[in-house]
Amino acid sequence: MNPVLRASIGELIGTFTLTFIGAAAIITGVGGLPGVALAHGLALSMAVYVTQGGHINPAVTLAMLATRRIQLPAALSYIGFQLAGAVLAAFTLRELFPEEMVAAGRLGATLGDPKIMDALGPIKVATIEAILTFLLLMTIFGVAVDKRGAKNVFGFAIGLTVCMDILAAGPITGASMNPARSFGPAIIGGYWQMHSAYWLGPILGALLAAIIYETFLLPEDQKVRGSA
């Protein structure tokens, strides 16, 4: 099988896992905010390990593209499959879970408290998402890209960062950090509130983290030279 197609299928499965488990935790409400944070963190950890270091996030893919660790055709394929995995997960949840629970949980959409979000506005929501994603990408580069990182625990470190971010800002913005994770429930459930902020914020935060880590923290012998 073509290596890009193989990896893309992994991206679909990984993003389906993250979206299905994370959104299901929101819909069921079991464990409250800590339960939601733990569900997302564990799901992402498992997905990263199963895919042997998959991106599971368009913002991560674009960060790797910006630092020449992936070529454009592969990046586009990854993102397409990530979005498909999230949409499939949201559709599955809508079809399988009780309608009342789905409506009450907004199909697990990555949205904070409506009153708080309205008070903040799209620019502040995008800024918070950028900061959260910046922290996530710094962890990814530190443990998964940098060869000095602890490779045997990189998946757990990435998952724990997602947990940390959700605990900090879940009620405020939904703590998406992932355009695909936001896209699935939006397209299936119609939850488009400030949706552009869930693309702009994570992408800008991811790119900033990638550039900073690549420029200032990564040893010279690990930097990618030329095209990927």
C-alpha positions in Angstrom: 0.0 0.0 0.0 1.1 3.5 -0.7 2.8 4.9 2.4 0.9 8.2 2.3 -2.4 6.3 2.0 -1.5 4.0 4.8 -0.6 6.9 7.1 -3.8 8.8 6.0 -6.0 5.9 7.0 -4.2 6.0 10.3 -5.1 9.7 10.6 -8.8 8.9 9.9 -8.9 6.2 12.6 -7.0 8.3 15.1 -9.2 11.3 14.6 -12.3 9.2 14.7 -11.1 7.8 18.0 -10.4 11.3 19.5 -13.7 12.8 18.3 -15.9 9.8 19.2 -14.5 9.3 22.7 -14.1 13.0 23.5 -17.5 14.0 22.2 -19.2 11.0 23.9 -17.7 12.1 27.2 -19.3 15.5 26.7 -22.6 14.0 25.7 -22.8 11.6 28.7 -21.5 14.2 31.1 -20.0 11.4 33.3 -17.1 12.8 35.4 -17.8 16.5 34.6 -14.9 18.5 33.3 -12.2 16.2 34.6 -13.9 13.3 32.9 -14.0 15.2 29.6 -10.4 16.1 29.9 -9.3 12.6 30.8 -11.4 11.1 27.9 -9.7 13.4 25.4 -6.3 12.9 26.8 -6.5 9.1 26.9 -8.1 8.9 23.5 -5.4 11.0 21.9 -2.6 9.1 23.7 -4.0 5.8 22.3 -4.5 7.2 18.8 -0.9 8.6 18.8 0.5 5.2 19.8 -1.6 3.2 17.5 -0.7 5.3 14.5 3.0 5.3 15.4 3.1 9.0 16.0 0.2 10.2 13.9 -0.8 13.9 13.8 -4.5 13.5 14.5 -4.9 17.2 14.0 -4.7 19.5 10.9 -2.9 22.1 13.0 -0.1 19.6 13.8 0.1 18.6 10.1 0.5 22.2 9.1 3.2 22.7 11.7 5.1 19.7 10.3 4.6 21.1 6.8 5.9 24.5 7.8 9.1 22.9 9.3 9.5 20.7 6.2 8.9 17.4 7.9 6.1 16.5 5.5 5.4 17.3 1.8 2.4 19.2 0.7 0.5 16.3 -1.0 0.9 14.1 2.1 -0.3 17.0 4.3 -3.4 17.6 2.2 -4.2 13.9 2.3 -3.7 13.8 6.1 -6.0 16.8 6.6 -8.7 15.4 4.4 -8.7 12.0 6.2 -8.6 13.8 9.6 -11.7 15.8 8.7 -13.4 12.6 7.4 -12.6 10.8 10.6 -14.1 13.5 12.7 -17.3 13.8 10.6 -17.7 10.0 10.7 -17.4 10.0 14.5 -19.9 12.8 14.9 -22.4 11.1 12.5 -22.0 7.8 14.4 -22.7 9.5 17.7 -25.7 11.3 16.4 -27.1 8.0 15.0 -26.3 5.8 18.1 -26.8 8.0 21.1 -30.2 9.1 22.5 -31.5 12.2 20.7 -32.1 14.1 24.0 -28.6 13.5 25.2 -27.1 14.5 21.9 -29.0 17.7 21.9 -28.2 18.5 25.5 -24.5 17.8 24.9 -24.5 19.7 21.6 -23.1 16.6 19.9 -19.9 17.0 21.9 -19.1 20.2 20.1 -15.9 22.0 21.2 -17.8 25.0 22.6 -17.5 26.8 25.9 -20.3 28.3 27.9 -22.4 30.4 25.4 -22.5 33.5 27.7 -18.8 33.4 28.3 -18.0 33.0 24.6 -20.4 35.8 23.6 -18.7 38.0 26.2 -15.2 37.2 24.9 -15.9 37.4 21.2 -14.2 35.5 18.3 -10.8 37.2 18.6 -10.3 36.3 22.3 -11.7 32.8 21.7 -9.2 32.4 18.8 -6.4 33.8 21.0 -7.1 31.4 23.8 -7.2 28.5 21.3 -3.9 29.7 19.9 -2.3 29.6 23.3 -3.6 26.2 24.2 -2.4 24.8 20.8 0.9 26.5 21.2 1.5 24.6 24.5 0.3 21.3 22.8 2.8 21.7 19.9 5.6 22.6 22.2 5.0 19.3 23.9 4.8 17.4 20.6 8.1 18.9 19.4 9.7 18.3 22.7 8.8 14.7 23.1 8.1 13.4 19.6 10.2 15.5 17.2 13.3 16.3 19.3 15.4 13.1 19.5 16.3 14.1 23.1 12.7 13.5 24.1 11.4 10.5 26.1 10.1 8.5 23.1 8.6 5.7 25.3 6.1 8.1 26.9 5.6 10.7 24.1 1.9 9.6 23.6 1.1 10.1 27.3 2.9 13.4 27.4 0.8 14.7 24.5 -2.4 13.3 26.0 -1.7 14.9 29.4 -1.1 18.3 27.7 -4.6 18.0 26.1 -6.0 17.2 29.6 -4.2 20.2 31.1 -5.6 22.5 28.4 -9.1 21.3 28.7 -9.1 21.6 32.5 -7.9 25.2 32.1 -10.1 26.4 29.3 -12.8 23.8 28.6 -15.7 25.9 30.0 -14.3 29.0 28.3 -13.8 28.0 24.7 -14.2 24.3 24.7 -10.4 23.8 24.4 -10.5 22.3 20.9 -6.9 22.8 19.8 -7.9 20.8 16.8 -9.9 22.1 13.7 -11.0 18.6 12.8 -12.3 17.9 16.3 -14.4 21.0 16.0 -15.4 20.4 12.3 -17.0 17.0 12.9 -19.8 18.1 15.3 -20.2 21.4 13.4 -21.0 19.8 10.1 -23.1 17.0 11.5 -24.9 18.9 14.2 -24.8 22.4 12.8 -22.7 23.9 15.7 -20.9 26.6 13.8 -20.6 29.3 16.6 -17.3 31.2 16.1 -16.1 28.2 14.0 -13.4 30.2 12.2 -11.8 30.8 15.6 -11.3 27.0 15.9 -9.3 27.0 12.7 -7.4 30.3 13.0 -6.4 29.9 16.6 -5.1 26.4 16.6 -3.3 26.9 13.3 -1.6 30.1 14.3 -0.6 28.6 17.7 0.8 25.5 16.1 2.8 27.4 13.5 4.2 29.8 16.2 5.3 26.9 18.4 6.8 25.0 15.5 8.8 28.0 14.4 10.0 28.8 17.9 11.0 25.2 18.7 12.7 24.7 15.3 14.6 28.0 15.5 15.6 28.3 19.2 15.2 24.9 20.9 16.0 22.2 18.4 19.7 21.3 18.1 21.3 22.2 14.8 22.0 18.6 13.8 18.2 17.8 14.0 17.0 20.7 11.8 15.5 19.7 8.5 17.5 21.2 5.6 15.9 21.9 2.2 12.6 20.4 1.2 11.0 17.4 3.0 
